[in-house]
Amino acid sequence: MSLKVIFICSLVLTLTNQLPIAIKNEKLTNIVPELIANVNSERSENVTVSGRTSDRTLVRSAIRPGMIADNYAVELDVDVDGGTYSGRVSVRVNINDPNTLEDEITFHAAGISVDSVEFAVGGSNTFVEANHHQDDDGLLRISTGQTATLYRFMIGFEGNLDPSIGLFSGSYGDGNSYVAMNLHPTNARRVFPCIDELTALATITLSVNGLGDKTIISNTEPENTDNGSPTVFRPLAGPVHLLGMMAHDFATITNPVTGAVNLLARRGITGQENRASIAINSYFTFLNAWTEKNFENIITFQNAMMSVIAVPDVSINWHALTIVGVWEPYLLMPNDHAVMQRKIALVEIADAMARQWFGYVIYPQNWIFNWILTGLGTYSAYEAVRNLQPDPNGEDNDFLDVNAMFLTDVIQESLLYDSYSNNVIQALQPAPDVIGNGPEDERQIRQVIYGLPKYKAPAVMSMISLALGNEERDPVKTAARGLFITRTLEHVNDRHFIDNLETEYADNGDGLVPDVTDFVGQYTTRTGYPVVRVAYTQGLGVTLIQRHFGFTTPTPQQNFLIPISFTRSIEPDFDNIYPSFIMDQSSFVHNLDIGEEDDWVIYNIQGRGYYRVCYDPELMSRLIGALDDPERREEIHPLNRATLIDDSLNIARRGGSDLIDYETALPMILTMQHETEYAPWKAFVRSMDFIRKRLVALVEGDEDLDPDIYLRMVQRTVVAVENEIGFSPSIPLAEPAMTSLTRGIVMDHACRSGYQPCIAAAVDWFYSPNAEEDTVNPQIPNDMRPAVYCTMVREDGERARDALNNRLEDENVMYERIVILESLACSPDEEFINGYLERTIADDSPYSVEERVKIFKAIAGASRNNARLAIQFLSREGIVNEVRARYGGDAKLEEILYALAENMVDGGLVDLFREWVQRGSNGLGESEDVANRALNMVNQDMEWVNRDLGTVYDWIDENDATTAALSMFLICLTFALTLLNH
């Protein structure tokens, strides 16, 4: 049979299966009337995919054994003004298990209200009313009184357009709105009754009404209609969570790829599309080549135009084909933009585009396998960003160091959160029975999508590539291409991916890794990761001992296959990031001569392996000696300097006598006085901010302690940044982008720590020198604005807040708007902060959905007192439900829970958090499990406070050379500068 005939037969059967609703809906009847006149209703499992026929096994539903729902025709009537919608779905159900014929028919239907259910048996067109009810688990249960094997149901329902969840309405500007449908991961059940499970494949036709003149786009091409308005779309085959739609009145501001990709944004935006357009064009070409799966040929009937949309008010992941939604601050930027915005945006755009392949073309068989798609998507996204760089040597001022970004934003971020105990963070790939498809599993599904795997999956993918590949071969890319050959529009599991890796490694590998399955499985099915302790004995060599690392002790020992790369001062080579050998035992003697007493050895080149390294005191002393010498320091690669900082502080944070303590780690930190590179400073700020917040809380509660204890650490470490980069650069800036990034993060940390030269610079920068009224200086360098704005809100109170609010009214760059909103959260004024929190949940809130999340997180992180106000706000009766509704659902609620947990910095705050989480009327609902995980994290942090905070205080107090006189001089200098400027 020819492919053309197969295709026509598949279409005929699809339309036949949608006949019941077509009888009641004239729009659907008009699809192809000549084809639905005389056809039968036999079931076909053949689906036409990219010009070929794929035999798929339709898996029975997990919520109702023996039941298969394989055809849907969904019609939605949307009332944007009322914030509601009504709908009808026609669905065909087969019962293929004779033992379940008398069981209730069951659909997912969470958050929607079903008002009618009718059914017909077999091929009959006579529909009768069925008994039905919805239970507390969000399931629709239908009793027919029949024992048939084939049903057709017509179900009427209605729901709300909740912010960013399922089918929702967004708004922007003066009354402008859009309607979107994003069903990933389990939101289809919140839009229409369905079997919302990954392996429950079906054919779905979508019809949308009530949207007036809005342009409607969906995954597939629109059907021709009498009035020319595209409201009915061609059938889509696959799991229901991949269906997507956007109805909008956005403008097409550019065509990054002619005839293939449009860039859409709210009307009125000008001059912000150039960077995004260049990136989209490059990524589209790159991902087509990297995957060897051209976007234009993914699925029959697909909407051939990819639409990259600057979504103005919500930040969510999209997996629907052709609809690439990116939150506007992470997509559009003016020519004069913050480097930090470009750093975030370039990755976010690439990641969103990669999900067209990794998440749509292939999707997980069970959510426990989602790490494969997350890992491949983000891994390929960073490769796309790296490919975008015009100057791989970094000599162009526009250059962004993608390796530094991946190390600090992915690997080190993952290592941090993967250090907490097992009951806080689960394995990258949980056990098969951990996640099912029932309503009770949704919180676990959110964790594997939005939790630790977001970082750990790409970090592990990168290590797999290095361990199995070389400069000429990337086995991860080859394995991904293999999935597109064999699994296009199919689910994937770990076996599919690992089989491809094994095949590639058997054909081309060097045999370094003894067992690919075992190697990958150790990092995906276990919690945590290893730390390698390095000890040197003159004449005997280096002994490597591995331990299973975690912040709690003792941690059960599990040996990993660790890819070991290394270099030494005798012949330093930091460019060869591929491992020299695999450590497969608890200990290993590396026959290596380090050299003279000042020579050093470094393991884990550029920090690319997913493990930490702990050096014994002798080797640590050698490294500190090299790092404390400005000339010798440059011999060590900046990414390894960042890794030494990150590893030292986090290993010391663990506690225990078998590794290193703060007496050994903190001298390493003082060598930062010579540092000006971004990656080491990012590692420093991440780890030292944890210490700063808790030291501040400690001294605030004891008048006998030095209130400037952490400030003294800052004074010792910012020397090179202040002298060589400075807090008052010349305008216009003519410096490398990475320098601007470094100044921005160091200045923010220093000003929050009370460093007076930083505060003086912020005071000097903030107000426009030429304005008659208090106006924010438009010449403040973009990457300094978070530090300057936040500092002035703390230092100048209502006056600075008024100036920023006036700037906010005229700000048309969304990223700059976020900077202002987050900076207002720095206010120490309790009345203002309480009102700020209230405005995030008000009916007439001036803030978009994602802005509310950003505001809350900024308040929680601004100070100990603001964290207290945040937890007290959430603890009020009924507030959690308001927050859940206004902030974008359970996933966003859980995001702010973790942000709050990170800022419970003393016993009083921990008591407030614990009392709220454990209170029966906390309103947390399905998020209570996540709240308890966050509480466990808080408890582990308090263990550190009780064990180590005093030690850190004493070390700084005893080893700091800064005098009280110098501190007083800096305070007086700041005060004098303030008076001179005003």
N, C-alpha and C positions, 0 to 999 in steps of 0.2 A: 504494500500500500504506500502511495506517495506521501511525503510530508504534508503536501497541500491538502490531501484528502483527510489525513489524520487531524489536521488543524480544523477543518470545517466540521468534522464529526464532533470534535471536542467542543467547539463553539455551540453546535446544535444542542448537545446534551446539557451544557451549562445553562443555556437559555430555557430549556425545558424544565430544569430543576427549579427555576425561579418563577414558573408560571403562576402559582397561587397568588403571590402578591401582585403580579402583573395584571391579574383579572381585576383587582381592586384599585390599581394605580395606572391611569392612562399613560403617564409618562413612561413607565417601565414597559407597558404593552407596545409602545412605539419603537422599542429598541430595534428589533428586526422582525416585523410582523410576518414576513413570508416564511421565516424559518420556524416559527412556533406554532404554525397552523396544524401540522400533522406529525407529531413526534411522540415517542414513548418516553417513559421515565426510567429507563434502565440506568444503572449506576456504572460510571466509568472511573477508573483510577488512573487513567492516562492523562498526563498534563503536558501541554506543549511548552517547552522551556528552551528559549534561544534557538529555535528552529529544530529541536530534536524532541523525541518522545521519551519521557522518563517514567518508569513504573515505580510508583511510590506506594508504600504500605501505609494505609490510613490507620493510625494507632487509636485504639479505643480510649475513651475518656477515663481519666483517673477519678473523677468525682462520681461517675456512674458506670460501673463495669458493663461492658457489652454494648455501649452506646456510641455511635459515630454521627456527628453532625457535619456533613460534608458540603453543604450548599447554603449560602445566605444571600438574600436580597434585602438590603438595608435602606430604608427611606427615612430621612430626618427632616423635620420642620423646625426651623430655628427661630426663636424670638429673642433677638439680641437685646432689645430694650428691656424686656422682662427678665433677662438672664436665665431663660429656661428653654427647653426644647421638648418636642414630642416625637415619637417615632413608631414605625412598624417594621417588623422583620419577618420575612418568610424564611423558614429554615427546614431543610429536609433531614430526617433522622432515621438511621438504620439501627436496628437491634440485631446484633449478630451472635448473641449468646442466648440460647434457648432457656437457660436457667434464670435469666433476668427479665423475661418478657413481662412479668407482672410488677416489676419495680417501677417506681416513679421515674418519669423523665426529668432530668436535672440539668440546669444551666447555671453558669455564673451570672449573677445580676446584682453586683454590689453597688450601692449608691443610686440606683434607679428604682422607680416605682412602676411595677407592671400592673396595668389596669384591665387587660383582657387577654385571654388565650383561647384560640380556636384550633381545631385539628381536623385533618382528614386522614383516612387510612388508605395505604397503598396508592393506587392511581386515581382514586376518587377525587372529584372536585367539590364534594359536599362537605362543608366544614361545620362542625358543631362545637359548642362551648365545652371547655375542659375545666375541671377543678384545679385550682392552683393556689399556692401560698409561697411567701418568701420568708426564709428563716433568718435567725440572727447572724448566721455565717455568710450572709449575702448570696445564698443559693435560691434559685427559683425551682420549686418542685411542682411537677404537673402530674395529675392522675387522670388517665383517659378512660379507665374501666375496660380497656381492650388488651389483647395479648398479641398485637400485630408486630411484624418485623420491619415495616416501613411506615413512617408517619410524615406528614407535612404540617407544620405549625405556622399560624399567623399570630404574632404576639404584639400587642400594643403597649407602649411604655412611655414614660416621661422622665426628665431629669433636669438638673441644674448645670449651668455653664460655670463650673467651679474653676477658679484660677489655675491654669497650667496643668489641669488633670483631665485626661481623656478628651472629651469635647469641651472646649472652653472658649471664652471670649476675652480678648485683650483690648486695651484702650491706650490711646496716646493723644497728645495735643488737645485741641478743642473739640471734643466729642467724636473723634475718629475711633474706629474700632475695627477689629478683624475677628474671624472665627477660625479656630484651628482644631484639628483632630490628630492627637499623638497618642497612640495606643500602647506604646512600649513603657514598661515591660508587661504590666498586668492591668492596663487601663481599658482594654476593650470591654471588660465586664462592667465598667462604669459608664459605658455608652449604649450598649444594647445587649440583650441576653445572648449568650454565646458559650461555647466551650473555649475558654481563654487559656489554652495549653499549647506548648511549643510543638508537640508532635501531632496535634489535632488539625490536620490539614483540611482546607476547604477552598471552595471557589466563592468569591464574594463580589457582589455588585453593589455599588453605592449610588444613592440618589439624595441630593440635598436641595431643600426648598427654603424659601423665606429670607433669602440673603440679598434680595434686591439687585442693585447694580454691581455688587462686588464681583470681582474676578475670582473664579473658583478653580483651583488646581488640585489634582490628586495624583496618585501613583501612575494611573493609566490614562490613556487618551479619553476625551469626552465622546459620548455618542452624539450623532447629529440629532437635533431636536427641532420642532416646528418653529419655535420663536428665536432660534439661534443662540439661546443662552445655555452654556454647558453645565447642566445640573445633574446629568446622569453619566456615569463613567463605565467604561468597559470592564469586564470581569477581571479580578485579580486572584491568582492562585497562591496559596500558602497559608501559614498560620495567621490568625486574625490580628496579632499584635503588629504586623507589618503594614496594615492599611493606614493611609494618612491622607489628610486634606487640609487645605488652607484657603479661606475665602477672604479676600483683602481688597483694599484700595491703595496699596503701596504703589510707588512709582518704580519703574525700571530705570535705575540711574546709570547703568553701564552694562555692556555685554562682554564679560571677560573672555569668553570663548564664543566666537561668532557662530550662531546656529546651534550651540550646545549648552551654554551656561548664561543665565541672566543673574544680575545682582539687583535685588529689590530692597527698598527702604521706605520709611515714612516720607511723605511729600514735604518739600521744603529744605531737605538736606542738600547742601552743595559743598564741594571741595573736600569731601572726606572719603572718597571712594578709591583714590588712586592706588594706595598701598594694598588694599584688599583685592582690587582687580588684578594687580600684578601677581599676587600670591595665588589667587584662585586659578588663574591661567596656568601658572607653573604647576600647581598641585594636580590639576585635572590631567595634564599631560603626564606627569610623573606617576600618578596612581594607575592610570591606564597601562603604562609600561611596566610598573613594578608588579602589578597583579597579573598582567597579560590577560586581563578581562576587560574589554572595552565597555565603557559605560553604556554606549548607545545600543548594545546588543544583549542586555541583561535578561530581558523577559519580553515575550510577545505582548503587544498592545501597550507597552510602557509609554509614559509621557517622556518623549525623547529630550525635552528641555529640562536640564537641572536648574532649579531655582534656589540660589543662595539668598536667604532672607535675613535682613537685619531685624530681629524680633525686638521690639522696643521695651518690653516690660517683663519678660520671663526668661530665665536661663535654664533650659532643660535639654536633654539629649534627644535627638531625632534619629530614627532609623527608617523612616518611610522613604521609599525610593523617590528620587527627584526633588524631594523637599528637604533642604539643608538649612535648618533654622539655627542661627547663632545670635546670642544676645548682643545687641547693638554695640555696647562698649567694648566687646571682644571681636568686633568686625570692622567697624568704620572708625577712621582716625584722620584728623586733618594733617596737612603737610608738616605743621609744627606740632608734634605730638610727644607725649612722654615715651621714652624708650621702654619703660615698664609696660605700657599699654601695648606697644608693638610686640614685645617679648611674649606677652600673654596671648594676644590676638593671633599671631602667626601659628601658634600651636593649636589654639582652639579652632581656627578655620580648617587646618589640616586634619585635625581629629574628627571634626564634623563631616568633612568630605569623605574621610576614610570609612566612616560608618555606612556609607552607601554600599561598600563592598563587605566590610567586616561587621555584620549585624543584619544586613538585608540579603545580599547574595548568598551568604552562608550565615546560619544562626545556630545557637546551641541546642543540642538535643534535650538537655536539662539545664536549668540555670546554674548548676554546679560547674558546667563547662563554659560558662560565660567568660572566664579568664582567658580562654583562647582568643575570642573575638576582641576583648578589651586589649589584650597584650599585642596581638597583631595590628590592631587599628592604631594604637598609640605609637607602637614601634615604627610602623610605616609612616605615621604622621611626622615624627621627628626626622626620619630620613628625608621626607619631602621638604621640611623646613631647612635641613642641612643643604639639600640640593638647590634651594632658593638663594642661598648666600652668594652674592656676586664675587666675593673675594675669600676663598678658602683659607688664605694665610692671615686674615684679620687685619690687614693694613688699611682697609677702607674704614672711614669713620662710621659708616652704617653697619659694620659687621657685628653680628650677634654670635657669640660663642655657643653653638648648639650643644657641644659636648658638656660645657659647664652647666647649661640649662638642664640637660638630661640628668647629670649627676646630682645637682642640688634639688631640683624640683620633682624628680622621679625616684632615683635610687635612694638618696638619703632621706627623703620624706617617707618612703616605704620602710626603710630600716628602723626609723624612729617608731612608727606605730606598730610595726611587727615585733617590737621588743616587749610589748605588754603581754600579760599572762594569757594562756589559751582561752579562758572563758570570756575574755574581752574581745579578742580578734580570732576569727576562725581561720582554718587553712585556706590557701588559695583555691584548692578544689576540695570542698568538703566531702565527707563520705556519701555514698549514693542515696542513703535513706534520710539525709539531713533536710533536703528540699524536695517537696512534691509539688503539686499544683493546686492544692486546696487553699481556701481563704486563710488558714492559719499559717501558711508558709510565706505569705507576702512580705512579712518583715525580714525573713531570711533572704528572700530574693533581693530586697532593697540593699541588704548588706553586701551581697556578692556583686552588685552593680555599682553602688555608690560608696562602698567602704574601702577597706584596705586594697582589694584587688585592682582598684583603679590605678594604683601606683605599683603594686608588687608585680602584676602581670607583665607590663612592659619592661620592668627591671629584670625579671627573670628571662624574658625573651631575649634581651640584649646579652645576658650572660650565656644563654644557650648558643646564640650566634657565634660568640667568641670562642666558646669551648669546642664547638663542632666545626668551625669554619676557619678561614684565613683571609688575607687581603684580596684574594681572587674569588672567593666563594662566600655567599651568605646563605647558609642552610635554612634559616628561618624564612627568607624570601622564597627559596625553592619549595619548601614545604607548603607555604601559603599558596603558591601557584598550583601545586598539586591538588589542593582542596578545591580550587576553582575548576579544575579539569574534571574531578570526580564528584563534587558535591554541590554544584551550582543550584541554588534554590532548594537546598537540602539542609537538614540539620547536621551538625558535626559534634563529635565528642573527642575526648583526649586520645583515643586509639587512632582515629582518623589522622590527627595531627602528628602523633608520635610515629605512626607507621611511615608517614612521608619523611620525617626526619631520619628514621632508621635507614630507609631506602637510599636517601641522598648520602648519608654518612658511609654506608656500606660501599657505595660506588666511588665516592670521592674523598672520604675522610682519611685522617692520618692514624687512626687507631688509638688516639690518646685517651678517649673516653671508653672504658671497658664495656659499659652497658647503657645505651641511650635511654631506654625505658626507665631503668633504675635512676639514672642521673636526673631526668626531668621529674620523675615521680617524687623524688626526695624533696624537691623545692616546691612542689605543687600540692602534695597531699599531707605534708607535715606543717605544723605551725612553727613560726620562728625561723631561725637561720643560724649558721655557725659563726663562732669567733675563733680566730687562729692566734694562739699565743706563741710568740717568737722569742727564743732564748739562744744566746751565743756563748759558746765555750771555745776559747782560743785553742787551736790545734785539733778540735773535734768537730767543728762546724756548727751549723744552726739546727736547733731542734724545734720542730713545729708540732704543737699540740692543739687539737681542736676541741671546742666545747660547744654545746647547744646554748645559744645566748638568749637571755631574757632579763627584764628588769627585776623580776622576782627571783629569789634564790631559796633553795637550790632548784635548778632546772634539770629535768630528766635528760640524761645523756643520750644523744642519737648522732651517730656518725653520718656525715654527708660526703658525697663526692665533690671535692672543692677544686675548681680550676685555679691553679696557682701561677701567677705571673710575678716577676720580681726584677729589680735592678739594684745596683750598688754604686757607690761613689767612685769606685775605681774605674768603671766603664759605664757611666750612666746612660741609659737608653729608655726614655719614657714614651717613645713612639710605638714600640712593639707591645700592644695591649693584649695580644693572644697568649694563652697560658703555656707555660713550659712543661708542666706536668700536672697530674691529677692526684690530690691527696685523698686516699680512700681508707685511711686508718685513723685511729685516735691520736697517734703520734707518728712522726716521720723525721728522720735525720737527713737534713739537706747538707750534703758535703760541699760546703761553700766557705771560702776564705774571704772574710770581709776586708781585712787590711789593717792599717795602723789605727791608733786609738781614736783618731778623729773621723775615721771612715764610717759609713753607714750602709744599711741595706733597707730597702723598702719593698714590701709585698703588696700585691693588688694594684697594678699599674693603672693610674688615673681613676682608681676607685670603681672600676667597671664590674668587678665580681660582686655577687650578692652575699657578702660576708664582711665581718669586721676583722681588724688586725690589732693585736695587743702586743706591744714590745716590752721586754723585761727592762728593769731600771737602767741597766748599762746601755742597752741599745737606745732607749728613750733619751738618755743623757746625750748620746752622740747626735741624735736627730735634733734635739733642742739646741745643742751647740751650733749645728749647721744653720738652723732656722734663725738663730739669734745673731748671726753674722750676715749683714745686708748683702754682701757679695756672694757668699756660699749659699744663701737662701735661694737665690735665683737658679741654682743648679737643680733644685727640686721642682718638678712640674707644679703649676698652680693647682691642678686638680688633685694631686697627691697632698699638697699642703692643706687643701680643703678636707681631704679624707682623714689626714692626721688629726685635725681639729675635731671633726665630727666623731671619729672613732674614740678619741681620747676622752672627750666629755661624756659620751654615752656609755662607754665601758666603766668609767668612774661612777656614773650615775647608778649603775647596777649594784655596786657594793660587793662586799666579799673580799677575801684575802687572796684568792687564786688568780686575780687579774691585776688591774691597777686601781689606785685610789686617787683622790683629789690632790694629795701631796705630790703625786707624780704627774697628774694631768694638767694642773693649773700653771706650772711653769711653762708648759707648751703654749698656753693661751697668751702669756705675756710676750711671746715672740711676735704677736700680731702688731706690735708697735712698728714693725718694718713692712707691713703688708698693705698693698693698694689694689690687689686683684679682687674681682667680684666673687669668685667661687669660695675662697677661704672666708671672706667676710659674710657671705650668705650662710655658710656653715656655722660661723661664730654667732651670728645674730640669732639663728634658730635655737641653738643650744643655750646660749647665755641669757636669752630672754626668759627661758624657764627659770633660771637662777635669779635673774633680776627681780621678777615679780614676787618671788618668795622672800628674797632678802628685804625688799621694800616693806612687805607685810610684817616681817619679823621686827624691823627697827621701828615701825610705826606703833607697835604694841609694847615697846620697852624703851623708856626714856634714857636708860643707862647705856644704850647701844648707839653707835655712831650712825646718824641718819644718812650720812654720805658714803656709807661703806661700799655700795656698788659703784657710785660715782668715781671713787678712787680707782676702781678697775678700768673704767672707761677712760679716765685721764691717762692711764698707762698704755692703753692699746690703740688709741686713735691717732697717735703721733704722726705716722707717715701719711695717713689720709688727710689730716688737717694741713700738714705742711706741703704735700705734693699735689693734692687734688683741691683741697680747700672748701670752705663752706660759702665762699663769696666769689664764684667764677665770673669772668668777664662775659658781657653780653654784646653780640650774640655768641652762643656757645660754638666753639670749633674744636671739638674733642671727640674721641672714640665713644661710641654708644655704651660700651661696657664700663667706661669711666663714669658716665652719667648714672648708670645703674648703681655702681658702687657708692658714689656720693649719696644717692637717694636713700639706700638702705642703712648706711652708716649714720647719716645725719638723723634719720628718724629714730634710730636706736639711741643715739647720743642725746638728742633733745628729750626723749622720754625718760632718760636716766638723769636728767637735770644738769647736763654738761653745759656750763655757762657760755663758753664761746659759741656753741651751737645755738643756744637760746638767743644770744646777742645777734647772731647772724639772722635768725628768723625774725626778730624784732625789726632789724634794719631793712629786711626785704619786704615785709608784709604790706604796708600802706603805700599807695601810689604817691610819689613825691610831688606830683604836679597838680593833684586834684584838690579842690577847695573843701570837699567833704571827705569823710572816711571812705576810701575806695581801695579795693584790693589791687595791688600792683600787678598789671598784666605782664610785666617783664620777669616775674619770678620763673626761673627755669622749671620746666614741667616736672622733672623727676624730683625736684626739691619741694614741690607744693604740698605733698602729704605731711612732711615734717614741719614746714613753715606754718601751714594752716592749723594743724593740731596744736603746735606750740602756742600760737597766738590765742587760740580758743581757751587754752589753760591760763595763759598769762594775762590776757586783756579782756576776758569775760564777755559781757553782753555787747560791748563795742565791736569786738572782732566778729562775734556771731552775726551782728547786724550787717557788717560789711560783707560777710560771706553769703548771707541770705540774699542781699541785693545782687551779688554776682550770680547767684543761683538762678534768679528770675530771668536773666538774659543769656544763660548758658545753653548752647545748642549742641555741645559735644557731650554725649552721654557719659563718657569716661571721666571727664572733668567734673561732671555733676556728682558722680559717685565719690570722687576724691573729697568734694566739699561735704557731702552728707556724712561720710565716715569721719571727717575731721570734726564736725560738730559734736560727734559722740565723745570727744576728748574733754568736754566741758566738766569741771568739778561742781557745777551748780546742780544740786539735787532736784530742785524744782523744775529746771529746764530738762534734765534727763528723764524724769518721770513723765513730763508732758510729751517729750520726744517719743518715748515708748508708746504712750497712749495714741499718738497720731498714727502710728504704724497699723493700728487695728480699727481706726475710726471709719465710719461709713463713707465720709468724704475725705479720706486720707489723700494727701497730695503726692504720695509716693507710690511707685509701681510695685508689683509683687516682689521682684528681686531686690529692689532698693530696700524694702522692709527687712529682708533677710540680712543685707549688708549693714544696715543701721544697727540691728540687734547685735550682730557679731562684733561690730566695732565698739559698741557700748560695753559689752562683756569683756573685751580685751583692753579697754582704755585705762582702767585703774582698778584697784581692789574695791574701792567704794562703788564704782559704777557696776562692777560685777555683782556686788551685793544688791544694788537696785534692780539689776536684770533678773536675778533669781527671785527676788521678792515680787517682781512683776509677774513672772510665770507662775508663782505659787498662789496667786489670787484665785478664788473660786471662779471657775468657768472661763478663765483667760486662755487656757491651753486650746480649747475648742475654737476660740476666736483666732488665735495665732495660726492654728492649723488651717483654718479657712482662708485667712488673709495672706499667709506667707507662701501658699502653694502646696499644701498637703503634707502627708506623713513624711515624705523624703526630706522636705525642707525643715520640718519640725525637728527631725532627727539630726539634721546638719547643725542647727543652732544648739541642740543638746550637747553635742560633742564640743562645740566652740565654748559653751558655758563651762563644761567640765574642765577644759584646759585652764580655766581661769579661777578655779576654786583653790586659792593659793594659801589659805591658812585654815586652822581648825574651825573658826567661826563660820566661814563660808561653806566648808565641807559639811558642817552640821545642818546648815540651811538646805543644802542640796540633798543630803541624805533624808532629812525629814520630809521634803517634798516628794522625792521619788518613792519613798516607802509609804506615803500617805494613801489611804484607800480612795480618796476623792480627788486625785491629782489630775484626772482628765486625760491621761496619757494614752489610754486605750491600747491599740495595736503597737504603739511605740514604747510601751512600758519595758519590754525586753531590752530595747536599745538603751533606755534610760538606766537600766540596771547594769548594762555593760559600761556605760559612761561612769556610773558610780563606782564600779570596780576599778576603772582607770584612775578616778579621783583618789580612791583608797590607796592605790599603789604609789601615787605621787605623794600622799601624806606620809607613807612609810619612809620615803626619801627625806621629806622635811624633818621628820623626827630623828632620823639616823644621821643625815649628812649636812643639813643646812648649817648647823653650828660649826662644823668642821670647815666649811667653805668660808663662813664669816671670819673665823679665827685665822685662816690662812691669808686672806686678803689683808686683815688687820696687821698681821705680823710681817708680811712680805711686801707691803706697799710703801714706797718711798715718798709719796706725795705728802706735803705738810699741810697743816691746818691753815698756815699763813697763805700758802698758794691758793687754797680754796677760797679764803676770804678775799684775796686780791681779784680772783676771777668774778666773784659775786659783785664786788664794787665796780669792776670794769663794765660788767653787763648793765648795772644800774646807771652808770654814767653815760654809756652809749644810748640807753633808752631816753634819758633826759635830753641829750643832744639832738636826737632825731625827732623829738616831739616837743 
